[in-house]
Amino acid sequence: MKTLFLLLALGSQIACAHGGGEYAVTRMGREHAAKPEGCPISWLNLTGEEAYASNEMIGTVQVVGATSTSELSEGQRARIELEACKLGGNSVTLATGGQGAVGRGAAAYWVLLPKDPTPGNATPE
């Protein structure tokens, strides 16, 4: 249910992203220190449940103009990685993608950070 709610919320944000620019970035949960520009970002192919099982979802990056990872241009990939570094992430995975009402594709990527295995440091649900 939590994943469904998140997907619906992301979908509504993507639908609005086309007006002011091609990207929208949202921080989720507790704040993490930014990583330097060009930090290594892994591109994963996870379901929401798989992503949440071992990662903290620390943000989203939404992009207009592509509906899947295979449709991203080099520039779009670089921008998603840049924003993931700014949020403090280690990896990204496609959260949702599709055609919007205005006929332009859009996709949202979760920015992930491995959960802290130290007892008592888990992200609150």
KOLNULO-61605 format. One record per residue (C-alpha): z, y, x; chain; residue number from 1. Coordinates in steps of 0.05 Angstrom, whole numbers, plus 32768, in hexadecimal, padded with zeros to 4 digits. Example, Ala and Ser with C-alpha at 12.3 -4.5 7.8 and 13.67 -1.06 7.14 Angstrom:
R	809C	7FA6	80F6	A	1
R	808F	7FEB	8111	A	2
END
This chain:
R	8000	8000	8000	A	1
R	8012	802F	8039	A	2
R	7FCD	8023	8058	A	3
R	7FA9	802F	8016	A	4
R	7FCE	8072	800D	A	5
R	7FBC	8086	8054	A	6
R	7F73	8075	804A	A	7
R	7F70	809D	8009	A	8
R	7F91	80D9	802B	A	9
R	7F60	80D4	8065	A	10
R	7F26	80CF	8036	A	11
R	7F39	8110	8013	A	12
R	7F41	8133	8056	A	13
R	7EFD	811B	806E	A	14
R	7EDC	8134	802D	A	15
R	7EF6	817A	803E	A	16
R	7EE6	8178	8088	A	17
R	7E9D	818B	8082	A	18
R	7EAB	81D4	806F	A	19
R	7ECC	81F1	80AD	A	20
R	7EB4	81C4	80E5	A	21
R	7EA0	8180	80FA	A	22
R	7EE6	8167	810E	A	23
R	7F2B	8166	80EF	A	24
R	7F69	814F	8115	A	25
R	7FAA	813C	80F4	A	26
R	7FEB	812A	8118	A	27
R	8015	80F3	80F8	A	28
R	805E	80E0	8104	A	29
R	8085	80F8	8140	A	30
R	8064	8125	8174	A	31
R	804E	8108	81B7	A	32
R	803E	812B	81F8	A	33
R	7FF5	813B	8201	A	34
R	7FD0	8114	8236	A	35
R	7FA0	8136	8267	A	36
R	7F58	8142	8252	A	37
R	7F2E	8105	8263	A	38
R	7F68	80D5	825C	A	39
R	7F50	808D	8250	A	40
R	7F49	807C	8206	A	41
R	7F3B	8035	81EE	A	42
R	7F0E	802B	81B2	A	43
R	7F2B	7FF3	8188	A	44
R	7F11	7FCF	814A	A	45
R	7F50	7FC3	8121	A	46
R	7F62	7FC0	80D8	A	47
R	7F99	7FEE	80C0	A	48
R	7FCB	7FB5	80BF	A	49
R	7FB8	7FA0	8106	A	50
R	7FBC	7FE7	811F	A	51
R	8000	7FF3	80FF	A	52
R	801D	7FB0	8117	A	53
R	8020	7FC4	8160	A	54
R	800F	800E	8161	A	55
R	802B	8050	814A	A	56
R	7FF6	8077	8124	A	57
R	8000	80BC	8142	A	58
R	7FC5	80E1	8124	A	59
R	7F7F	80E0	8109	A	60
R	7F3E	80FF	8120	A	61
R	7F09	8107	80EA	A	62
R	7EC0	8114	80FA	A	63
R	7E87	8128	80CD	A	64
R	7E42	810C	80DC	A	65
R	7E51	80C3	80E9	A	66
R	7E6C	808B	80BC	A	67
R	7E7C	8058	80F2	A	68
R	7E8A	8054	813D	A	69
R	7E43	803B	814B	A	70
R	7E27	807C	812C	A	71
R	7E50	80AB	8159	A	72
R	7E2B	80D5	818B	A	73
R	7E45	80DA	81D3	A	74
R	7E5F	8120	81C1	A	75
R	7E84	8107	8184	A	76
R	7EA4	80CE	81AC	A	77
R	7EB9	80FF	81E2	A	78
R	7ED8	812E	81AE	A	79
R	7EFF	80F6	818D	A	80
R	7F19	80E0	81D1	A	81
R	7F2B	8128	81E3	A	82
R	7F53	8130	81A2	A	83
R	7F74	80EC	81AB	A	84
R	7F8C	8102	81F1	A	85
R	7FA7	8143	81D4	A	86
R	7FCF	811B	81A2	A	87
R	7FEA	80ED	81D9	A	88
R	7FC5	80AF	81C4	A	89
R	7FAD	8072	81EA	A	90
R	7F78	8058	81BA	A	91
R	7F52	8065	817A	A	92
R	7F38	8038	8143	A	93
R	7F0C	8047	8106	A	94
R	7F38	8053	80C9	A	95
R	7F01	8061	8096	A	96
R	7EBA	8079	8092	A	97
R	7E85	8085	805D	A	98
R	7E55	80B6	803C	A	99
R	7E74	80F4	801E	A	100
R	7E62	8116	7FDE	A	101
R	7E37	8148	8004	A	102
R	7E0E	8110	8023	A	103
R	7E2A	8116	8069	A	104
R	7E4D	80DB	8088	A	105
R	7E95	80E1	80A0	A	106
R	7EC5	80B5	80C5	A	107
R	7F10	80B7	80D5	A	108
R	7F2F	8098	8112	A	109
R	7F79	8087	811A	A	110
R	7F95	809D	815D	A	111
R	7FC4	8066	8175	A	112
R	7FFD	805F	81A7	A	113
R	801E	801B	81B3	A	114
R	8062	8016	8191	A	115
R	809D	801D	81BF	A	116
R	80BA	7FD7	81C8	A	117
R	80FF	7FF3	81D8	A	118
R	8130	7FE2	81A0	A	119
R	8141	801F	8176	A	120
R	8103	8045	818B	A	121
R	80D4	802B	8156	A	122
R	80AF	805E	812C	A	123
R	80D4	8067	80E9	A	124
R	80AD	804E	80AD	A	125
END
